[in-house]
């Protein structure tokens, strides 16, 4: 049984050669990478930077930026480039409190845009109406 793909995807092999099995409990490293990737996506959307603009700035393919936002293939040099593009400090991108306090929610693009739009609302009456709508 070839389990090499499982190991690279964050899964681990359990058992001996007769009873090999795979369980996909993500390793701590994979969890941390996924959280950083979700945070990178959130920052990109909050700053209204399209995938196309990010790929042009970073000189990479569209799919590579998507992989970075999944927490895959992200080197220290590339993280530095993303921090420059998103105008954040590298230590904010690696905030250990973020990794300890809980996961960055895996939200859809629409949900992120709604949250950003709500955050930008200045009129308190409209904010209250939106809050009431969210309760129903």
N, C-alpha and C positions, 0 to 999 in steps of 0.2 A: 504494500500500500504506500503510495507516494504522498507524503504529508508536507512536503517542503512549502507548498503554497499556503498552507494553514499557518505555518510558523511565521511567514512574512506578513500575514494579514493581521497579526496580533493574537492569534490563537496559539495554543500550546498542545504538544503531544503528551498523552498520559498513558502509562502502562508499559509492558514489556513487548518484545517482538511478536508474541502470540496474541496479545490483547490490546493492540494499539488503538487508541481512540483520541479524538480531538475535542477539546472544549474551547469555546471561544470567549472566555472571560478575558477581557482586554488587560494587557499588562499595564502597570503604572505609567510606563513611558508612552504607550499608545494612547492612554487616556489624556495625559498631559498634552501630547501633540494634537489630539483632536480638539481639546479645549482651546489651545492657542489658535488653531485653524479657524474655529468658529468665531473667536474674538477678532481675528483678522478680517473675516467676512463682515462682521458687524461694523467694524471701523470703516471698511470700504463703502458699505451702503450708507452709513451715517454721513459720510463726506461726499456723497453723490458721485463717487468715482465708478464708472462703468468697468466691466470686465475688459472691454476693448481698450479703454484708456490705460488700465493697469498693464495689459499685455504690451502695449506700445511703449510705455515708460520703462518696463522691466526687460523689454526685448525677449519675450518668451511667448510660447503659444498659449492660446486661450485655455486649453486643457491643463497646462501647467499651473496657472493661477488657481484653477479649480482644485487641483491637487494640494496646493499650499493651503487653501481654505478647508481642506479635509485633514490638514496636519500631516501631509505626506510629502516627502522629498524636500523638506524645508531646511536649508543649510543656514548657518549663522550669517554668512554673507548675504544670502537672499532675505533673511529676516531683517537685516540692517537696511537693505534696499526698500523693503515694504514699509518699514518704520519711517524712512525718509519720505516716501510717497504719501503715506497717511498722516504725516506730521505728528508722530508720536515718538516718545523716547523709547529706546530698546528695553530699558528696565520696566517700562509699563507693559510692554508686550510679554515679558516674562514674569509678570507679577505673581509671586508665589501665593499671595493671599487668594488670588483668583483660583488657583489650583487646589487650595485647601478648603475654601468656603463652599465650593460646590461647582457644578457644571455650568458652563455657559449654555443656555437653552438652545436646542437645535430648532430654530424657527424658520419658517418659510420666508422668502423674500418679501412677500406681501405683508406678513406680520411684522417684519423688521421695519418696513417703510411706514406702516401704521404707527408703530411705537415712536419712530423718529418724528413723524408729523405731529403726534400728540405732544411730544416733548417740546416741540417748537411753538405750540399754541401759547399765546400771551393772554388772550381774553379768558378770564377766570370763569365767566358764565358759560362759555363754549366748552371749556374743560369739564365743568360740572355736568353739562349735558352729555358729553361723551362718556364720562364715568357712569352716569345713570344708564346709558345705553349698554355699557359693558356688563352691567349687573343682570340684564335680562337676556 
